[in-house]
Amino acid sequence: MLKPPSDDTSGRVVHLLERFDASESAPESLLLPVRLGPVGRSLFVVANVVATIGAVAALVLLWSGPTPGWWYDAIFTVLVGFIPVVLWALLIGSVAETRKDRAMQETWSELRDRARAEHGDVLARDIRLAEDGSVSSFELTVSGAESSTFRAQWRPRSATGRGLLQPQVPGIGAPVRIWRAPGNTGGVDLPVVVEAADQSVVTSSGHS
């Protein structure tokens, strides 16, 4: 009996290949999305500081000057204060995600030599589209050995990369190759790589 898949895709990534080739070893990288580097984070911090100072100055003028009433001051305090709060939350979240990705990649580097390939199949897929109609990300529910099922996610490495088209996403029933260390059943603590073939290449060439 199949075990229900976990909703969390942390550390479980999909690598989209043009076609399946013989591979003697697991991929070296998890190909996680590229996050803000030290320079980008520094610029973000500067922008946040400027936004925070501007918001504080605006609020001082708001509460010290004549207004229609306290309700007016309260409404604009929430609106103006919301901007720096969101910016700082985005920065903190980005730093946390960067640390998480780095730790996951380090774990994969340690486990990679022990990872073994197994055959699996796509049971379900969930596609998310960008405004231009291209695929911004997709999740595959796959079945592997020992009747285990789990979800894995594909995300572009950068926002400026070439967009993915819907026909390229592996369909239900498509074969996949799962790389994971012995004893890893797809839990969120240990990384797993799911290699899937570009559906458009498979369809046009007639083989995987």
N, CA, C and O of each residue as an XYZ file, in Angstrom:
832
protein
N       0.849     -1.202      0.000
C       0.000      0.000      0.000
C       0.874      1.238      0.000
O       1.828      1.321      0.773
N       0.562      2.204     -0.858
C       1.360      3.417     -0.955
C       1.171      4.283      0.271
O       0.055      4.449      0.765
N       2.292      4.843      0.766
C       2.234      5.780      1.866
C       1.882      7.158      1.328
O       2.349      7.521      0.249
N       1.067      7.945      2.049
C       0.695      9.272      1.545
C       1.910     10.166      1.422
O       2.782     10.129      2.290
N       1.999     10.979      0.363
C       3.156     11.846      0.170
C       3.160     13.001      1.152
O       2.107     13.475      1.581
N       4.360     13.449      1.505
C       4.492     14.606      2.386
C       4.227     15.882      1.598
O       4.565     15.965      0.418
N       3.619     16.882      2.251
C       3.334     18.149      1.583
C       4.565     19.030      1.475
O       4.605     19.932      0.639
N       5.566     18.786      2.301
C       6.764     19.620      2.322
C       7.761     19.102      1.288
O       8.103     17.920      1.291
N       8.229     19.991      0.400
C       9.184     19.578     -0.634
C      10.607     20.018     -0.304
O      11.464     20.027     -1.188
N      10.874     20.382      0.945
C      12.204     20.839      1.326
C      13.246     19.766      1.004
O      13.137     18.621      1.442
N      14.249     20.160      0.236
C      15.346     19.244     -0.067
C      15.036     18.216     -1.138
O      15.914     17.435     -1.503
N      13.824     18.191     -1.647
C      13.467     17.228     -2.687
C      13.269     18.008     -3.982
O      12.284     18.729     -4.142
N      14.206     17.855     -4.892
C      14.244     18.706     -6.082
C      14.112     17.871     -7.350
O      14.505     16.705     -7.392
N      13.550     18.496     -8.382
C      13.422     17.871     -9.694
C      14.461     18.473    -10.622
O      14.572     19.694    -10.731
N      15.225     17.614    -11.293
C      16.137     18.031    -12.348
C      15.523     17.629    -13.680
O      15.254     16.451    -13.915
N      15.303     18.599    -14.543
C      14.690     18.325    -15.841
C      15.796     18.089    -16.870
O      16.616     18.973    -17.121
N      15.814     16.901    -17.460
C      16.820     16.516    -18.440
C      16.201     16.458    -19.839
O      14.996     16.253    -19.986
N      17.027     16.638    -20.846
C      16.528     16.489    -22.212
C      16.136     15.042    -22.482
O      15.144     14.769    -23.157
N      16.924     14.127    -21.947
C      16.614     12.700    -22.077
C      17.430     11.952    -21.031
O      18.424     12.463    -20.516
N      17.000     10.753    -20.733
C      17.724      9.932    -19.781
C      18.954      9.327    -20.453
O      18.845      8.628    -21.461
N      20.107      9.602    -19.888
C      21.343      8.974    -20.321
C      21.859      8.103    -19.181
O      21.488      8.301    -18.025
N      22.703      7.153    -19.507
C      23.287      6.324    -18.465
C      24.118      7.199    -17.533
O      24.957      7.975    -17.991
N      23.891      7.077    -16.248
C      24.611      7.877    -15.266
C      25.136      6.963    -14.178
O      24.385      6.186    -13.588
N      26.432      7.061    -13.917
C      27.054      6.185    -12.926
C      27.086      6.805    -11.537
O      27.357      6.110    -10.557
N      26.817      8.090    -11.440
C      26.869      8.750    -10.138
C      25.777      9.794    -10.043
O      25.253     10.264    -11.052
N      25.445     10.147     -8.818
C      24.393     11.130     -8.577
C      24.873     12.521     -8.972
O      26.078     12.773     -8.996
N      23.948     13.430     -9.284
C      24.331     14.807     -9.626
C      25.136     15.453     -8.501
O      24.886     15.198     -7.323
N      26.103     16.289     -8.872
C      26.922     16.949     -7.864
C      26.160     18.042     -7.130
O      26.370     18.241     -5.933
N      25.283     18.750     -7.824
C      24.572     19.877     -7.233
C      23.069     19.608     -7.202
O      22.532     18.904     -8.057
N      22.408     20.178     -6.208
C      20.952     20.110     -6.135
C      20.290     21.100     -7.095
O      19.079     21.047     -7.311
N      21.090     22.004     -7.669
C      20.575     23.036     -8.586
C      19.469     23.858     -7.939
O      18.417     24.093     -8.534
N      19.726     24.289     -6.712
C      18.761     25.117     -6.003
C      18.753     26.527     -6.585
O      19.748     26.941     -7.180
N      17.672     27.268     -6.434
C      17.604     28.637     -6.975
C      18.713     29.517     -6.409
O      19.099     29.390     -5.247
N      19.210     30.405     -7.252
C      20.265     31.325     -6.835
C      19.643     32.430     -5.972
O      18.732     33.132     -6.412
N      20.138     32.573     -4.759
C      19.614     33.588     -3.842
C      20.476     34.846     -3.911
O      21.458     34.906     -4.650
N      20.088     35.843     -3.129
C      20.875     37.068     -3.025
C      22.249     36.767     -2.444
O      22.362     36.089     -1.422
N      23.298     37.273     -3.099
C      24.646     37.122     -2.583
C      24.971     38.208     -1.570
O      24.107     39.024     -1.248
N      26.206     38.238     -1.057
C      26.587     39.242     -0.064
C      26.383     40.673     -0.551
O      25.923     41.529      0.204
N      26.726     40.934     -1.819
C      26.554     42.286     -2.355
C      25.073     42.645     -2.439
O      24.668     43.740     -2.050
N      24.275     41.719     -2.946
C      22.845     41.970     -3.057
C      22.198     42.198     -1.701
O      21.354     43.081     -1.548
N      22.599     41.391     -0.706
C      22.040     41.578      0.633
C      22.460     42.909      1.226
O      21.668     43.561      1.906
N      23.704     43.324      0.974
C      24.176     44.614      1.488
C      23.370     45.765      0.888
O      22.985     46.695      1.596
N      23.118     45.699     -0.421
C      22.320     46.737     -1.072
C      20.883     46.729     -0.549
O      20.262     47.779     -0.385
N      20.373     45.534     -0.292
C      19.026     45.417      0.252
C      18.945     46.045      1.640
O      17.975     46.728      1.969
N      19.984     45.804      2.456
C      20.020     46.393      3.794
C      20.028     47.917      3.709
O      19.304     48.586      4.447
N      20.851     48.466      2.804
C      20.912     49.921      2.637
C      19.544     50.466      2.230
O      19.084     51.474      2.766
N      18.898     49.786      1.274
C      17.571     50.224      0.829
C      16.556     50.159      1.973
O      15.700     51.033      2.107
N      16.666     49.115      2.789
C      15.746     48.985      3.923
C      15.965     50.079      4.956
O      15.008     50.613      5.517
N      17.234     50.413      5.209
C      17.537     51.475      6.169
C      16.978     52.808      5.685
O      16.374     53.559      6.451
N      17.190     53.090      4.398
C      16.671     54.341      3.824
C      15.145     54.375      3.920
O      14.566     55.397      4.286
N      14.492     53.247      3.587
C      13.031     53.185      3.652
C      12.542     53.356      5.086
O      11.528     54.010      5.328
N      13.268     52.767      6.036
C      12.865     52.876      7.438
C      13.000     54.314      7.939
O      12.109     54.826      8.617
N      14.113     54.960      7.603
C      14.312     56.353      8.006
C      13.238     57.246      7.387
O      12.688     58.124      8.053
N      12.947     57.017      6.121
C      11.909     57.799      5.454
C      10.546     57.601      6.089
O       9.779     58.553      6.232
N      10.242     56.367      6.469
C       8.952     56.085      7.091
C       8.843     56.757      8.462
O       7.802     57.316      8.806
N       9.935     56.697      9.244
C       9.930     57.335     10.569
C       9.750     58.849     10.428
O       8.982     59.463     11.168
N      10.469     59.443      9.466
C      10.345     60.890      9.255
C       8.921     61.262      8.851
O       8.384     62.269      9.311
N       8.314     60.447      7.990
C       6.947     60.722      7.552
C       5.966     60.618      8.716
O       5.020     61.401      8.810
N       6.194     59.656      9.594
C       5.289     59.485     10.730
C       5.439     60.623     11.747
O       4.460     61.051     12.358
N       6.683     61.109     11.921
C       6.900     62.245     12.831
C       6.141     63.468     12.323
O       5.482     64.162     13.097
N       6.239     63.728     11.018
C       5.513     64.862     10.438
C       4.002     64.663     10.535
O       3.246     65.606     10.771
N       3.586     63.415     10.349
C       2.158     63.131     10.400
C       1.568     63.433     11.779
O       0.529     64.084     11.887
N       2.237     62.956     12.830
C       1.688     63.100     14.178
C       1.951     64.471     14.796
O       1.313     64.849     15.778
N       2.884     65.205     14.222
C       3.177     66.530     14.789
C       2.421     67.650     14.088
O       2.360     68.768     14.601
N       1.847     67.368     12.923
C       1.132     68.389     12.160
C      -0.366     68.268     12.316
O      -0.859     67.293     12.883
N      -1.088     69.241     11.823
C      -2.551     69.212     11.896
C      -3.124     68.165     10.944
O      -2.701     68.075      9.792
N      -4.090     67.373     11.423
C      -4.756     66.340     10.624
C      -6.247     66.346     10.974
O      -6.644     66.947     11.972
N      -7.077     65.680     10.158
C      -8.519     65.640     10.450
C      -8.865     64.981     11.777
O      -9.936     65.233     12.329
N      -7.969     64.134     12.301
C      -8.256     63.451     13.566
C      -7.329     62.277     13.783
O      -6.526     61.941     12.912
N      -7.441     61.636     14.973
C      -6.543     60.527     15.316
C      -6.726     59.344     14.376
O      -5.773     58.614     14.105
N      -7.965     59.146     13.869
C      -8.233     58.040     12.958
C      -7.433     58.178     11.666
O      -6.990     57.190     11.081
N      -7.260     59.432     11.237
C      -6.468     59.710     10.030
C      -5.000     59.344     10.284
O      -4.354     58.699      9.459
N      -4.490     59.773     11.452
C      -3.105     59.453     11.808
C      -2.895     57.940     11.916
O      -1.876     57.413     11.471
N      -3.866     57.255     12.509
C      -3.735     55.814     12.700
C      -3.703     55.068     11.370
O      -2.898     54.157     11.177
N      -4.591     55.466     10.451
C      -4.643     54.789      9.148
C      -3.330     54.945      8.396
O      -2.793     53.970      7.871
N      -2.808     56.178      8.341
C      -1.580     56.400      7.586
C      -0.353     55.865      8.321
O       0.662     55.575      7.688
N      -0.429     55.730      9.645
C       0.665     55.086     10.382
C       0.793     53.625      9.967
O       1.897     53.120      9.762
N      -0.352     52.952      9.845
C      -0.339     51.550      9.414
C       0.167     51.428      7.980
O       0.974     50.546      7.682
N      -0.296     52.298      7.093
C       0.101     52.224      5.686
C       1.587     52.496      5.502
O       2.278     51.765      4.792
N       2.079     53.565      6.152
C       3.487     53.928      6.006
C       4.385     52.921      6.718
O       5.425     52.533      6.185
N       3.996     52.501      7.905
C       4.822     51.546      8.658
C       4.872     50.170      8.030
O       5.810     49.408      8.266
N       3.862     49.846      7.227
C       3.811     48.530      6.588
C       4.962     48.323      5.607
O       5.444     47.201      5.447
N       5.406     49.391      4.952
C       6.446     49.284      3.917
C       7.771     48.771      4.477
O       8.268     47.760      3.982
N       8.375     49.419      5.493
C       9.646     48.888      6.009
C       9.504     47.523      6.673
O      10.433     46.715      6.632
N       8.348     47.257      7.285
C       8.141     45.947      7.914
C       8.214     44.834      6.866
O       8.850     43.803      7.089
N       7.563     45.048      5.727
C       7.583     44.048      4.660
C       8.993     43.876      4.099
O       9.438     42.756      3.850
N       9.694     45.000      3.904
C      11.054     44.924      3.354
C      11.987     44.153      4.268
O      12.760     43.320      3.795
N      11.931     44.411      5.567
C      12.783     43.687      6.514
C      12.384     42.222      6.592
O      13.249     41.357      6.731
N      11.097     41.926      6.505
C      10.647     40.534      6.525
C      11.166     39.771      5.306
O      11.567     38.611      5.411
N      11.154     40.441      4.142
C      11.683     39.817      2.927
C      13.172     39.528      3.061
O      13.641     38.465      2.652
N      13.910     40.463      3.628
C      15.351     40.268      3.797
C      15.642     39.125      4.766
O      16.481     38.268      4.490
N      14.952     39.117      5.885
C      15.160     38.049      6.871
C      14.807     36.686      6.274
O      15.511     35.700      6.492
N      13.704     36.645      5.514
C      13.321     35.396      4.879
C      14.330     34.926      3.855
O      14.600     33.730      3.745
N      14.895     35.870      3.096
C      15.902     35.519      2.091
C      17.156     34.951      2.735
O      17.720     33.971      2.251
N      17.590     35.570      3.829
C      18.780     35.082      4.536
C      18.537     33.678      5.089
O      19.405     32.809      5.008
N      17.346     33.469      5.654
C      17.015     32.157      6.208
C      16.989     31.092      5.116
O      17.494     29.988      5.321
N      16.408     31.409      3.961
C      16.351     30.459      2.859
C      17.742     30.157      2.310
O      18.032     29.022      1.933
N      18.603     31.177      2.265
C      19.968     30.966      1.798
C      20.712     29.995      2.706
O      21.390     29.087      2.226
N      20.587     30.184      4.010
C      21.235     29.281      4.967
C      20.684     27.864      4.854
O      21.429     26.887      4.932
N      19.381     27.769      4.671
C      18.744     26.461      4.544
C      19.230     25.743      3.294
O      19.540     24.553      3.347
N      19.302     26.454      2.165
C      19.777     25.864      0.916
C      21.232     25.438      1.033
O      21.612     24.373      0.546
N      22.054     26.274      1.682
C      23.467     25.937      1.838
C      23.637     24.671      2.676
O      24.454     23.809      2.353
N      22.862     24.569      3.749
C      22.941     23.387      4.600
C      22.481     22.139      3.851
O      23.062     21.065      4.009
N      21.435     22.284      3.036
C      20.931     21.145      2.271
C      21.949     20.695      1.226
O      22.125     19.495      1.015
N      22.626     21.649      0.566
C      23.639     21.297     -0.420
C      24.829     20.605      0.245
O      25.381     19.653     -0.307
N      25.224     21.078      1.424
C      26.321     20.442      2.159
C      25.962     19.014      2.551
O      26.795     18.110      2.478
N      24.713     18.820      2.968
C      24.265     17.471      3.317
C      24.294     16.557      2.099
O      24.719     15.405      2.183
N      23.832     17.091      0.955
C      23.846     16.293     -0.273
C      25.269     15.938     -0.680
O      25.517     14.818     -1.125
N      26.199     16.860     -0.539
C      27.592     16.585     -0.895
C      28.160     15.451     -0.050
O      28.978     14.663     -0.525
N      27.722     15.373      1.201
C      28.186     14.300      2.085
C      27.550     12.956      1.740
O      28.186     11.911      1.877
N      26.291     12.986      1.293
C      25.560     11.752      1.016
C      25.689     11.283     -0.424
O      25.363     10.137     -0.734
N      26.157     12.148     -1.302
C      26.113     11.888     -2.741
C      26.802     10.587     -3.128
O      26.289      9.849     -3.969
N      27.953     10.293     -2.532
C      28.693      9.086     -2.904
C      27.940      7.813     -2.530
O      28.177      6.753     -3.109
N      27.037      7.921     -1.566
C      26.258      6.751     -1.144
C      24.891      6.689     -1.806
O      24.168      5.706     -1.645
N      24.530      7.735     -2.552
C      23.212      7.770     -3.190
C      23.134      6.730     -4.302
O      24.093      6.522     -5.046
N      21.998      6.094     -4.398
C      21.767      5.082     -5.420
C      20.536      5.460     -6.233
O      19.598      6.071     -5.721
N      20.560      5.085     -7.511
C      19.448      5.407     -8.404
C      18.394      4.317     -8.352
O      18.708      3.131     -8.256
N      17.143      4.737     -8.418
C      16.034      3.791     -8.496
C      15.005      4.355     -9.467
O      14.912      5.568     -9.654
N      14.254      3.486    -10.066
C      13.247      3.903    -11.035
C      11.941      4.240    -10.317
O      11.579      3.617     -9.318
N      11.259      5.223    -10.846
C       9.968      5.614    -10.288
C       9.054      6.135    -11.378
O       9.417      6.153    -12.554
N       7.875      6.555    -10.981
C       6.886      7.063    -11.925
C       6.201      8.294    -11.340
O       6.107      8.455    -10.123
N       5.725      9.157    -12.234
C       4.977     10.352    -11.818
C       3.526      9.957    -11.558
O       2.854      9.418    -12.437
N       3.053     10.230    -10.350
C       1.665      9.935     -9.992
C       0.756     11.144    -10.184
O      -0.420     10.997    -10.516
N       1.304     12.340     -9.973
C       0.517     13.568    -10.110
C       1.480     14.728    -10.325
O       2.675     14.620    -10.049
N       0.946     15.834    -10.819
C       1.775     17.015    -11.006
C       0.946     18.265    -10.735
O      -0.271     18.282    -10.923
N       1.628     19.293    -10.294
C       0.978     20.572     -9.990
C       1.837     21.669    -10.604
O       2.980     21.870    -10.194
N       1.286     22.381    -11.589
C       2.039     23.388    -12.339
C       1.600     24.781    -11.918
O       0.406     25.060    -11.804
N       2.579     25.656    -11.688
C       2.297     27.061    -11.392
C       2.823     27.909    -12.540
O       3.956     27.734    -12.987
N       1.990     28.827    -13.012
C       2.321     29.623    -14.192
C       2.671     31.058    -13.822
O       2.148     31.608    -12.852
N       3.561     31.654    -14.604
C       3.888     33.068    -14.468
C       2.877     33.882    -15.274
O       2.017     33.323    -15.954
N       2.990     35.204    -15.190
C       2.042     36.075    -15.882
C       2.104     35.917    -17.398
O       1.101     36.118    -18.083
N       3.281     35.557    -17.932
C       3.413     35.410    -19.381
C       3.005     34.021    -19.871
O       3.122     33.722    -21.059
N       2.529     33.177    -18.961
C       2.081     31.854    -19.351
C       3.133     30.772    -19.245
O       2.821     29.591    -19.402
N       4.384     31.153    -18.980
C       5.434     30.154    -18.812
C       5.324     29.506    -17.435
O       4.635     30.017    -16.552
N       5.998     28.392    -17.261
C       5.954     27.652    -15.999
C       6.918     28.292    -15.006
O       8.120     28.353    -15.262
N       6.402     28.770    -13.875
C       7.262     29.363    -12.852
C       7.811     28.299    -11.906
O       8.907     28.456    -11.368
N       7.062     27.224    -11.701
C       7.520     26.090    -10.896
C       6.522     24.956    -11.083
O       5.398     25.177    -11.535
N       6.935     23.747    -10.737
C       5.990     22.632    -10.736
C       6.424     21.599     -9.708
O       7.606     21.477     -9.384
N       5.458     20.869     -9.209
C       5.696     19.805     -8.242
C       5.251     18.478     -8.839
O       4.211     18.395     -9.492
N       6.040     17.453     -8.608
C       5.694     16.108     -9.041
C       5.503     15.222     -7.821
O       6.319     15.239     -6.899
N       4.435     14.457     -7.818
C       4.274     13.400     -6.819
C       4.749     12.120     -7.483
O       4.186     11.688     -8.489
N       5.784     11.515     -6.923
C       6.404     10.351     -7.551
C       6.358      9.159     -6.605
O       6.315      9.312     -5.384
N       6.367      7.978     -7.193
C       6.449      6.735     -6.427
C       7.829      6.135     -6.652
O       8.354      6.146     -7.765
N       8.404      5.612     -5.577
C       9.718      4.994     -5.674
C       9.686      3.583     -5.124
O       8.638      2.938     -5.095
N      10.835      3.114     -4.693
C      10.934      1.771     -4.142
C      10.229      1.696     -2.795
O       9.991      2.717     -2.150
N       9.901      0.495     -2.383
C       9.273      0.226     -1.090
C       7.938      0.953     -0.944
O       7.545      1.331      0.159
N       7.249      1.145     -2.062
C       5.914      1.764     -2.068
C       5.891      3.154     -1.450
O       4.863      3.580     -0.925
N       7.010      3.864     -1.505
C       7.065      5.217     -0.941
C       6.657      6.230     -1.996
O       6.984      6.087     -3.174
N       5.945      7.245     -1.562
C       5.587      8.348     -2.443
C       5.962      9.659     -1.769
O       5.863      9.795     -0.550
N       6.391     10.621     -2.576
C       6.728     11.929     -2.029
C       6.650     12.952     -3.147
O       6.558     12.609     -4.326
N       6.688     14.224     -2.746
C       6.632     15.317     -3.703
C       8.005     15.941     -3.862
O       8.771     16.043     -2.904
N       8.305     16.353     -5.077
C       9.563     17.049     -5.367
C       9.238     18.241     -6.255
O       8.291     18.200     -7.040
N      10.025     19.295     -6.129
C       9.707     20.544     -6.812
C      10.805     20.959     -7.776
O      11.994     20.797     -7.499
N      10.381     21.499     -8.919
C      11.303     22.145     -9.857
C      11.084     23.651     -9.784
O       9.951     24.128     -9.840
N      12.186     24.395     -9.658
C      12.140     25.853     -9.698
C      13.284     26.340    -10.563
O      14.350     25.724    -10.558
N      13.107     27.423    -11.307
C      14.208     27.959    -12.124
C      15.332     28.440    -11.221
O      15.078     28.910    -10.112
N      16.564     28.327    -11.681
C      17.702     28.726    -10.864
C      17.766     30.235    -10.677
O      18.251     30.716     -9.653
N      17.272     30.991    -11.671
C      17.267     32.448    -11.569
C      16.031     32.999    -12.250
O      15.427     32.343    -13.099
N      15.661     34.214    -11.867
C      14.466     34.840    -12.445
C      14.686     35.244    -13.895
O      13.720     35.471    -14.623
N      15.942     35.337    -14.330
C      16.246     35.767    -15.692
C      16.478     34.597    -16.639
O      16.816     34.797    -17.806
N      16.297     33.368    -16.138
C      16.529     32.201    -16.974
C      15.437     32.016    -18.018
O      14.391     32.662    -17.959
N      15.691     31.131    -18.969
C      14.721     30.846    -20.027
C      13.488     30.195    -19.434
O      13.590     29.258    -18.642
N      12.322     30.695    -19.819
C      11.071     30.173    -19.285
C      10.800     28.754    -19.752
O      11.212     28.352    -20.840
N      10.103     28.006    -18.915
C       9.753     26.629    -19.232
C       8.326     26.596    -19.763
O       7.448     27.277    -19.232
N       8.089     25.802    -20.815
C       6.762     25.691    -21.406
C       6.018     24.501    -20.796
O       6.638     23.533    -20.356
N       4.700     24.580    -20.773
C       3.905     23.513    -20.166
C       4.143     22.143    -20.814
O       4.186     21.147    -20.091
N       4.303     22.043    -22.158
C       4.545     20.721    -22.747
C       5.847     20.069    -22.289
O       6.029     18.865    -22.469
N       6.755     20.849    -21.698
C       8.025     20.281    -21.241
C       7.902     19.587    -19.885
O       8.775     18.805    -19.508
N       6.841     19.862    -19.161
C       6.678     19.292    -17.820
C       6.291     17.816    -17.933
O       5.357     17.484    -18.663
N       6.989     16.929    -17.226
C       6.646     15.498    -17.276
C       5.198     15.257    -16.878
O       4.697     15.865    -15.932
N       4.530     14.366    -17.604
C       3.129     14.075    -17.338
C       2.944     12.895    -16.413
O       3.907     12.228    -16.036
N       1.699     12.642    -16.050
C       1.371     11.511    -15.186
C       1.743     10.201    -15.894
O       1.402      9.996    -17.059
N       2.437      9.335    -15.184
C       2.893      8.075    -15.751
C       4.292      8.126    -16.324
O       4.854      7.089    -16.675
N       4.872      9.334    -16.426
C       6.226      9.464    -16.978
C       7.242      8.828    -16.026
O       7.086      8.920    -14.809
N       8.271      8.190    -16.561
C       9.295      7.585    -15.697
C      10.226      8.640    -15.122
O      10.471      9.669    -15.752
N      10.735      8.391    -13.944
C      11.710      9.266    -13.302
C      12.819      8.399    -12.724
O      12.659      7.196    -12.515
N      13.949      9.054    -12.474
C      15.073      8.384    -11.803
C      15.315      9.100    -10.482
O      15.542     10.309    -10.460
N      15.267      8.366     -9.397
C      15.348      8.947     -8.059
C      16.723      8.635     -7.463
O      17.142      7.479     -7.401
N      17.411      9.690     -7.029
C      18.697      9.538     -6.357
C      18.517      9.874     -4.879
O      18.122     10.987     -4.532
N      18.807      8.916     -4.023
C      18.752      9.156     -2.582
C      19.629      8.152     -1.860
O      19.922      7.071     -2.371
N      20.040      8.535     -0.660
C      20.904      7.679      0.138
C      20.094      6.525      0.710
O      18.887      6.663      0.908
N      20.729      5.394      0.980
C      20.014      4.259      1.568
C      19.315      4.653      2.871
O      19.889      5.335      3.721
N      18.082      4.214      3.005
C      17.327      4.520      4.215
C      16.543      5.802      4.148
O      15.736      6.074      5.037
N      16.757      6.609      3.109
C      16.022      7.864      2.952
C      14.747      7.594      2.166
O      14.804      7.247      0.987
N      13.606      7.751      2.810
C      12.324      7.467      2.166
C      11.639      8.720      1.643
O      10.442      8.701      1.358
N      12.391      9.807      1.517
C      11.810     11.035      1.001
C      11.417     12.017      2.073
O      10.623     12.924      1.823
N      11.963     11.850      3.276
C      11.677     12.783      4.352
C      12.305     14.136      4.083
O      13.127     14.280      3.179
N      11.912     15.134      4.877
C      12.345     16.501      4.619
C      13.748     16.774      5.130
O      14.325     17.811      4.800
N      14.316     15.874      5.929
C      15.618     16.135      6.529
C      16.779     15.817      5.594
O      17.855     16.399      5.730
N      16.580     14.911      4.654
C      17.640     14.493      3.752
C      17.245     14.812      2.312
O      16.102     14.585      1.917
N      18.184     15.338      1.530
C      17.858     15.721      0.149
C      17.660     14.525     -0.767
O      18.249     13.462     -0.569
N      16.825     14.719     -1.764
C      16.540     13.717     -2.786
C      16.515     14.430     -4.134
O      15.971     15.529     -4.246
N      17.098     13.812     -5.150
C      17.062     14.362     -6.503
C      16.212     13.450     -7.374
O      16.449     12.245     -7.451
N      15.226     14.038     -8.023
C      14.370     13.308     -8.956
C      14.684     13.800    -10.361
O      14.421     14.957    -10.688
N      15.234     12.944    -11.176
C      15.546     13.296    -12.562
C      14.382     12.882    -13.458
O      13.959     11.726    -13.464
N      13.874     13.857    -14.214
C      12.763     13.603    -15.126
C      13.135     14.132    -16.504
O      13.878     15.106    -16.623
N      12.620     13.493    -17.530
C      12.937     13.897    -18.899
C      11.973     14.968    -19.385
O      10.784     14.947    -19.069
N      12.506     15.896    -20.153
C      11.701     16.928    -20.805
C      10.653     16.237    -21.678
O      10.993     15.526    -22.623
N       9.379     16.451    -21.353
C       8.314     15.739    -22.039
C       8.255     16.066    -23.536
O       7.901     15.208    -24.345
N       8.599     17.299    -23.903
C       8.544     17.678    -25.315
C       9.621     16.954    -26.129
O       9.400     16.591    -27.284
N      10.791     16.749    -25.511
C      11.860     16.014    -26.205
C      11.503     14.551    -26.339
O      11.725     13.938    -27.383
N      10.943     13.990    -25.269
C      10.551     12.578    -25.300
C       9.487     12.338    -26.366
O       9.531     11.364    -27.117
N       8.515     13.277    -26.402
C       7.419     13.114    -27.356
C       7.894     13.222    -28.797
O       7.478     12.446    -29.658
N       8.793     14.216    -29.061
C       9.231     14.430    -30.431
C      10.203     13.385    -30.903
O      10.250     13.073    -32.093
N      10.998     12.824    -29.972
C      12.004     11.843    -30.381
C      11.484     10.422    -30.344
O      12.029      9.518    -30.977
N      10.374     10.246    -29.556
C       9.786      8.912    -29.526
C      10.414      7.994    -28.530
O      10.016      6.832    -28.449
N      11.392      8.454    -27.753
C      12.016      7.603    -26.725
C      12.553      8.480    -25.633
O      12.701      9.689    -25.810
N      12.848      7.872    -24.495
C      13.407      8.612    -23.376
C      14.881      8.375    -23.261
O      15.526      8.921    -22.367
